Amino acid sequence: MQNRENFADDREDISVSIAENREEGRSQLPSSLVVAIATATAIFFLCSSLRHALFQSTAFDLGIFDQAIYLISQNQTPFSSLMGIHILGDHAAVIYYPLAWLYKIYPDVHWLLLVQALALSLGAWPTWSLARLAGLNQEQSRAIALIYLLYPVVFNINLFDFHPEVIALPALLAAILAARLNKIVWFCTAILLVLSCKAVLSITVAAMGFWLLFCEKKQRYGAIALLLGAAWLLIASQKIIPFFSGSEVAGVGRYGYLGKSVLEIIINLILKPQLVLGKILSFDTFKYLFLLTLPVIWLLLPFSSKLRLQYLTALIPALPTLLINILSDLPFQRSLAYQYSVPVIPFLFLAVIAKEETRKREEIKGNNEEDKANKQQFLTWVNVPQVKNLRISQLGRGIQLPRTMIIWSLIIFLFLGEYKDFYLYLNRLDTWQATREAVAQVQPQSSILTDNRLAPHFAHRPIVKLLSQISPQTNLAEFQYILLNLRHPWPDTEKIGDTLANQLKKSPDFHLNYQKNQVLLFKRIAD
């Protein structure tokens, strides 16, 4: 009788604990996690800034966004000379306009690198809050937030230039948190922020709306996300992008076998599924999915026949992004080194949290005799004073060993993190000083032709173009400077650079203004 009373009391304590955890989901972060987020922000910012300082950042995509945001801050038309279109014709990302306010303070590309580092790190905050709201204890919630910071894609996309969709990562997590806390104003604000980052994210928002509507039973929030996502998809793809670019959405060319427009591709996906089955069931796809889930694989899998797989419904909003990446003709969309998997990350961690929440609920219910026996044995064990404060949830099959989880994530990060690129950068240091000296001689606002690695250092001007944009028939009169690094050229334009250097040395219109370690700066002779 006493055991039964103890058992009932223990269940009551667990229920109270979960309620307390949920209340903490609304409260402030623990100081240890604040330090972790600040440290991650500093590391991310320093790594991306170092990469830029070593002349390893690229026009695609840092230079493109830097130029557009700079022009907006100067009240000029954000026409990208690197792409040949108005920047809204790229991805209809209106987030560039508020970002330009930072450039009004001081125009510097490091604003973008800082915003990106901060946005990626801040994703740990709503991740922790969602874990607490789901009933996970303090240690488990903090571990999941740290695992998020160690997730390889988070570091890799920070290192790869700048992409506005990284701002959508914490915003998606915040939107889910707001929906679960019934904060409709914050929810709508987060959704609008996500949609402002990139047109294709409207598909993720719409899918999230479907999930909220039918799986989470959040009818109002689901309807808002579904309607806003679908509406912005149509407006951006059918009106904004064609108006500013004069053509279809840029990414359509990657799915040529499915159609020539967004609507045609969607129709063929529905009516001709045989066109995509081969790609979906390919080794390349399984490899991509395996690497994507590997950092959290043992948190995601049930490891128990008693645990229902309902928690995997949290991955529903990630399915459109996965499908887009899997069906693309370009293999780098399935690489963890690039930004294409960003919309998957929030829902991957949401599934991890949902799995642990499901496990805790199943544990509390005590549906079978084995669970009851284990709990009875535990009740006897907790009479030992040293372990009296332990919780039953720590003995389940879920997140038992946060330190082990973090170590696992760290090991996977060491394998999949792109920090190894810094070893490649060291091999190009022999031209670093020469490049700095050449860059310093280029006058502000002067038009310039250069390669993909050097262009980001000249983005604050109306005209900067890449070697890949010219041909033998191109009139070079529009350029006041031409900068080439013949020792470490961009691979795709190496031959163009060699040919152009020989041509310019013989040209009466250009003078070789600087030459050192095969870094050449030509300046057009004034008329």
C-alpha positions in Angstrom: 0.0 0.0 0.0 2.8 2.3 0.8 4.5 1.5 -2.4 1.4 2.4 -4.3 1.1 5.7 -2.5 4.8 6.4 -3.3 4.2 5.5 -6.9 1.2 7.9 -7.1 3.2 10.6 -5.4 6.0 10.1 -7.8 3.7 10.3 -10.8 2.3 13.5 -9.4 5.9 14.9 -9.0 6.6 14.1 -12.6 3.5 15.9 -13.8 4.4 18.9 -11.7 7.9 18.8 -13.1 6.7 18.8 -16.7 4.4 21.7 -15.9 7.3 23.6 -14.4 9.4 22.8 -17.5 6.7 24.2 -19.8 6.5 27.3 -17.7 10.3 27.6 -18.1 9.8 27.5 -21.9 8.4 31.0 -21.5 11.2 32.2 -19.2 14.7 33.4 -19.8 17.7 31.4 -20.9 20.1 29.8 -18.4 23.3 31.7 -18.1 25.3 28.7 -19.4 23.4 28.8 -22.7 23.7 32.5 -23.0 27.5 32.1 -22.8 27.3 29.2 -25.4 25.3 31.4 -27.8 27.6 34.4 -27.4 30.7 32.1 -27.9 29.2 30.5 -31.0 28.4 33.9 -32.4 31.9 35.1 -31.8 33.4 31.9 -33.4 31.1 32.1 -36.4 31.8 35.8 -37.0 35.6 35.4 -36.6 35.7 32.4 -39.0 33.7 34.1 -41.7 35.6 37.3 -41.3 38.9 35.5 -41.5 37.8 33.7 -44.7 36.9 37.1 -46.2 40.2 38.7 -45.1 42.1 35.8 -46.8 40.4 36.6 -50.1 38.5 33.3 -50.0 34.9 34.6 -49.9 33.1 34.7 -53.3 30.9 37.0 -55.4 28.4 34.1 -55.4 27.0 34.8 -52.9 28.6 37.4 -50.6 29.4 40.0 -53.3 25.9 39.9 -54.8 24.1 40.6 -51.5 26.8 43.1 -50.3 26.5 45.1 -53.5 22.7 45.2 -53.5 22.4 46.2 -49.8 25.1 48.8 -50.3 23.2 50.4 -53.2 19.9 50.4 -51.3 21.7 52.2 -48.4 22.9 54.8 -50.9 19.3 55.3 -52.2 20.3 53.7 -55.5 18.6 51.0 -57.5 19.9 47.7 -56.3 20.8 46.4 -59.7 23.3 43.5 -59.4 26.0 44.0 -62.0 27.2 40.5 -61.1 23.9 38.9 -62.1 22.6 41.5 -64.5 19.2 41.9 -62.8 17.5 43.9 -60.1 18.2 42.0 -56.8 14.4 41.4 -56.2 14.5 39.4 -59.5 16.7 36.8 -57.8 14.7 35.5 -54.9 12.3 38.3 -54.0 14.0 38.7 -50.7 12.7 42.0 -49.3 14.9 41.5 -46.2 17.6 43.4 -48.0 15.9 46.7 -47.4 15.9 46.6 -43.6 19.4 45.1 -43.7 20.4 48.3 -45.5 19.7 50.3 -42.4 22.9 48.8 -40.9 24.9 50.1 -43.9 23.5 53.6 -43.3 25.4 53.5 -40.0 28.5 52.4 -41.7 28.8 50.5 -45.1 30.8 47.4 -44.3 30.3 43.8 -45.4 31.0 42.6 -41.8 27.5 43.7 -40.9 26.2 40.8 -43.0 28.7 38.3 -41.5 27.7 39.5 -38.0 24.0 39.2 -38.7 24.5 35.7 -40.1 26.6 34.6 -37.1 24.0 36.0 -34.7 21.0 34.5 -36.5 22.5 31.0 -36.7 23.5 31.1 -33.0 20.2 32.5 -31.8 18.5 29.4 -33.2 19.6 27.7 -30.0 17.3 29.9 -27.9 13.9 28.8 -29.3 15.3 25.2 -29.6 15.9 25.3 -25.8 12.5 26.9 -25.2 10.7 24.3 -27.3 12.5 21.5 -25.4 11.4 22.9 -22.0 7.9 23.4 -23.3 7.8 19.8 -24.3 8.7 18.7 -20.7 12.4 18.0 -21.0 14.4 18.8 -18.0 17.0 21.6 -17.8 20.0 19.4 -18.6 18.3 17.7 -21.6 17.1 21.0 -23.0 20.5 22.6 -22.7 22.1 19.5 -24.4 19.7 19.8 -27.4 20.5 23.5 -27.8 24.3 22.7 -27.7 23.8 20.0 -30.2 22.1 22.5 -32.5 25.1 24.8 -32.2 27.4 21.8 -33.1 25.2 20.8 -36.1 27.6 20.8 -39.1 25.3 22.6 -41.5 25.0 25.5 -39.1 28.7 26.1 -39.1 29.2 25.3 -42.8 26.6 27.8 -44.1 28.1 30.4 -41.8 31.4 29.9 -43.4 30.0 29.9 -47.0 29.6 33.7 -47.6 26.2 35.2 -46.7 22.7 34.0 -47.4 19.5 35.8 -46.1 17.7 32.6 -45.5 19.8 32.0 -42.4 17.7 34.6 -40.7 14.7 32.4 -41.3 16.2 29.5 -39.3 15.6 31.0 -35.8 12.4 32.7 -37.1 10.9 29.3 -38.1 11.7 27.9 -34.6 10.3 31.1 -33.0 7.1 30.7 -35.1 6.5 27.2 -33.8 7.2 28.3 -30.2 4.8 31.2 -30.6 2.1 28.9 -32.0 2.5 26.6 -29.0 2.4 29.5 -26.6 -0.7 31.0 -28.4 1.1 34.2 -29.2 -0.5 35.1 -32.5 1.2 38.5 -33.0 4.7 37.0 -32.5 3.7 34.1 -34.8 2.6 36.3 -37.6 5.8 38.5 -37.2 8.0 35.4 -37.4 6.2 34.1 -40.5 6.5 37.4 -42.3 10.2 37.5 -41.4 10.7 34.0 -42.9 8.9 35.0 -46.1 11.0 38.1 -46.5 14.2 36.1 -46.6 13.6 34.0 -49.8 10.7 33.2 -52.0 11.2 29.5 -51.9 10.7 29.5 -48.1 7.0 30.2 -48.8 6.7 26.4 -49.6 8.2 25.6 -46.1 5.7 28.0 -44.5 2.8 26.5 -46.3 3.9 23.0 -45.3 4.3 24.2 -41.7 0.8 25.5 -41.9 -0.5 22.1 -43.0 1.3 20.5 -40.2 0.0 22.9 -37.6 -3.5 22.6 -38.9 -3.8 18.8 -39.1 -1.1 17.4 -36.7 -0.8 20.0 -34.0 -4.5 21.0 -34.1 -3.6 24.7 -34.2 -6.3 25.7 -36.7 -5.9 29.4 -36.6 -2.1 29.3 -36.8 -2.1 26.6 -39.4 -4.5 28.5 -41.6 -2.5 31.7 -41.3 0.8 30.0 -42.3 -0.9 28.0 -45.1 -2.6 31.0 -46.6 0.5 33.4 -46.3 2.8 30.8 -47.7 0.7 29.9 -50.7 -0.1 33.6 -51.4 3.6 34.7 -51.3 4.6 31.7 -53.5 2.2 32.9 -56.2 3.0 36.6 -55.8 6.8 36.1 -55.7 7.1 33.5 -58.5 4.5 34.8 -60.9 4.8 38.6 -60.3 7.8 39.9 -58.4 10.6 37.7 -59.8 9.4 37.9 -63.5 8.9 41.6 -63.2 12.4 42.4 -61.9 14.3 39.7 -63.8 12.4 39.5 -67.0 12.3 35.7 -66.8 11.2 32.7 -64.7 12.5 31.9 -61.2 16.2 31.3 -61.6 16.2 27.9 -60.0 13.7 26.4 -62.5 16.6 25.5 -64.8 17.8 22.9 -62.3 14.6 20.9 -62.9 14.4 21.1 -66.7 13.2 17.5 -67.0 10.1 18.5 -65.0 9.1 21.6 -66.9 10.0 25.2 -67.8 8.0 27.1 -65.1 7.1 26.7 -61.4 3.5 25.8 -62.2 4.5 23.3 -64.9 6.9 21.6 -62.5 4.2 21.4 -59.7 1.7 19.9 -62.2 4.2 17.3 -63.5 5.1 16.3 -59.9 1.5 15.4 -59.4 0.6 13.9 -62.8 3.9 12.2 -63.7 5.4 10.8 -60.5 7.5 8.3 -62.5 9.8 11.2 -63.5 11.1 11.6 -60.0 11.0 8.1 -58.5 14.5 7.3 -59.9 16.0 10.3 -58.1 14.1 9.7 -54.9 15.2 6.1 -54.6 18.8 6.7 -55.7 22.0 6.1 -53.6 22.7 9.8 -53.8 19.4 10.6 -52.0 20.0 8.0 -49.3 23.5 9.3 -48.7 22.2 12.9 -48.4 19.5 11.9 -45.9 21.9 9.8 -43.9 24.5 12.6 -43.6 21.8 15.1 -42.8 20.4 13.1 -39.9 23.7 11.6 -38.7 24.5 14.2 -36.1 21.1 13.5 -34.3 20.5 9.9 -35.5 20.5 8.2 -32.2 18.2 10.9 -30.8 15.8 10.6 -33.7 15.4 6.8 -33.9 13.0 5.2 -31.5 15.2 2.2 -30.4 12.0 0.7 -28.9 9.1 -1.1 -30.4 6.9 0.5 -27.8 7.5 4.0 -28.9 5.1 5.2 -31.6 6.5 7.1 -34.6 4.0 9.9 -34.4 6.8 12.3 -33.5 8.1 12.0 -37.0 5.1 14.1 -38.2 7.3 17.1 -37.1 9.3 16.5 -40.3 6.4 17.2 -42.6 7.3 20.9 -43.1 10.8 19.8 -44.1 9.6 17.5 -46.9 9.2 20.2 -49.6 12.8 21.4 -49.1 14.1 17.8 -49.1 12.2 17.1 -52.3 13.5 20.3 -53.9 17.1 19.3 -53.1 16.7 15.6 -54.0 15.1 16.4 -57.4 17.7 19.0 -58.4 20.1 18.3 -61.2 22.8 20.1 -59.2 24.5 17.8 -56.7 25.7 20.6 -54.4 22.1 21.1 -53.4 22.5 17.8 -51.5 25.8 18.9 -49.9 26.0 19.9 -46.2 28.5 22.6 -47.2 25.8 24.9 -48.6 22.7 26.6 -47.5 20.1 24.5 -49.2 19.2 22.4 -46.2 18.6 25.4 -43.9 14.8 24.9 -43.8 15.2 21.3 -42.7 17.1 22.0 -39.5 14.3 23.5 -37.4 12.0 20.5 -38.0 14.8 18.0 -37.5 15.3 19.3 -34.0 11.6 19.6 -33.5 11.3 15.8 -34.2 14.1 15.1 -31.7 12.2 17.1 -29.1 8.9 15.5 -30.0 10.4 12.0 -29.7 11.6 12.7 -26.2 8.2 14.2 -25.3 6.4 11.1 -26.6 8.8 8.9 -24.6 8.1 10.8 -21.4 4.4 10.6 -21.9 4.6 6.8 -22.6 6.7 6.4 -19.5 4.3 8.4 -17.3 1.3 6.4 -18.5 2.9 3.1 -17.5 0.8 1.1 -20.0 2.3 -2.4 -19.4 3.5 -4.5 -16.5 7.2 -4.2 -17.5 7.0 -0.4 -17.0 5.3 -0.8 -13.7 7.9 -3.3 -12.5 10.7 -1.0 -13.5 9.1 1.9 -11.7 8.5 -0.2 -8.6 12.2 -1.2 -8.6 13.1 2.4 -9.0 10.9 3.4 -6.0 12.9 1.0 -3.9 16.2 2.4 -5.2 15.3 6.1 -4.6 15.1 5.5 -0.9 18.9 5.7 -0.9 19.5 9.4 0.1 22.2 10.0 -2.5 19.8 9.5 -5.4 16.5 10.6 -4.0 16.3 13.6 -6.3 16.7 11.6 -9.5 13.8 11.6 -11.9 12.2 8.6 -13.6 12.7 10.3 -17.0 16.4 9.9 -16.6 16.1 6.1 -16.6 14.2 5.9 -19.9 15.5 5.1 -23.3 15.6 8.7 -24.4 18.1 11.4 -23.7 19.8 9.8 -20.7 23.4 11.0 -21.2 23.6 14.6 -22.4 27.4 14.6 -22.3 27.5 11.6 -24.5 25.1 13.2 -27.0 27.3 16.3 -27.1 30.5 14.2 -27.6 28.7 12.4 -30.5 27.8 15.7 -32.1 31.3 17.0 -31.7 32.7 13.9 -33.4 30.3 14.2 -36.3 31.2 17.9 -36.6 34.8 17.0 -36.9 34.0 14.8 -39.8 31.5 16.9 -41.6 32.5 20.5 -40.7 34.0 22.6 -43.4 36.5 24.2 -41.0 39.0 22.0 -42.9 38.9 24.5 -45.8 41.2 26.7 -43.8 44.0 24.3 -44.6 43.3 25.0 -48.3 43.4 28.7 -47.7 46.9 28.4 -46.2 48.2 27.2 -49.6 47.2 30.5 -51.2 48.8 32.8 -48.6 51.8 33.4 -50.9 49.7 36.0 -52.9 47.9 37.5 -49.9 50.1 40.5 -49.4 50.3 41.3 -53.1 46.5 41.1 -53.4 46.1 43.5 -50.5 48.4 46.0 -52.1 46.7 45.7 -55.4 43.2 46.1 -53.9 44.4 49.2 -52.0 45.3 50.9 -55.4 41.7 50.6 -56.8 39.8 53.8 -56.4 36.4 53.8 -54.7 33.4 53.6 -57.0 35.6 52.8 -60.0 34.3 50.0 -62.3 36.3 46.8 -62.1 36.6 43.4 -63.7 38.0 40.5 -61.6 37.4 36.9 -60.6 35.0 35.3 -58.1 37.2 35.4 -55.1 38.3 39.0 -55.4 34.9 40.6 -56.4 33.5 40.7 -52.8 36.2 43.3 -52.0 34.8 45.6 -54.6 31.1 45.3 -54.1 30.5 48.8 -52.9 30.2 50.3 -56.4 27.6 50.2 -59.2 29.8 48.1 -61.6 31.8 45.1 -60.6 31.8 42.1 -62.9 33.4 38.6 -63.1 35.6 37.1 -65.8 32.8 34.6 -66.4 30.6 37.5 -67.7 32.9 38.5 -70.6 33.8 37.0 -73.9 36.5 37.8 -76.5 34.0 40.3 -78.1 33.3 42.1 -74.8 34.1 45.8 -74.9 36.4 46.4 -71.9 36.0 50.2 -72.1 33.4 50.1 -69.3 36.1 49.0 -66.8 38.5 51.3 -65.2 40.4 48.5 -63.5 41.0 44.8 -64.2 42.5 42.7 -61.4 43.8 39.2 -61.9 45.4 36.6 -59.7 47.1 34.2 -62.2 48.8 32.1 -59.5 45.6 31.2 -57.7 42.8 31.9 -60.1 39.2 30.9 -59.8 39.2 27.4 -61.5 36.3 28.1 -63.9 37.9 31.3 -65.4 41.6 30.3 -65.3 42.0 30.2 -69.1 40.0 33.4 -69.5 42.3 35.2 -67.0 45.5 34.0 -68.8 44.2 35.1 -72.2 43.0 38.4 -70.9 46.3 39.2 -69.2 48.2 38.6 -72.5 45.7 40.8 -74.3 45.9 43.7 -71.8 49.7 43.7 -71.8 49.6 44.5 -75.5 46.6 46.9 -75.3 47.2 50.6 -75.7 44.1 51.3 -73.6 45.4 49.7 -70.4 48.5 50.1 -68.3 49.9 47.5 -66.0 49.7 49.5 -62.7 50.8 46.7 -60.3 52.5 43.4 -60.6 53.7 41.0 -57.9 53.6 37.3 -57.4 51.5 37.0 -60.5 48.9 39.4 -59.1 48.2 41.9 -61.9 46.3 45.2 -61.7 45.6 46.9 -65.0 44.2 50.5 -65.1 42.5 52.0 -68.1 44.4 54.9 -69.6 42.2 58.0 -69.5 41.0 59.3 -72.8 
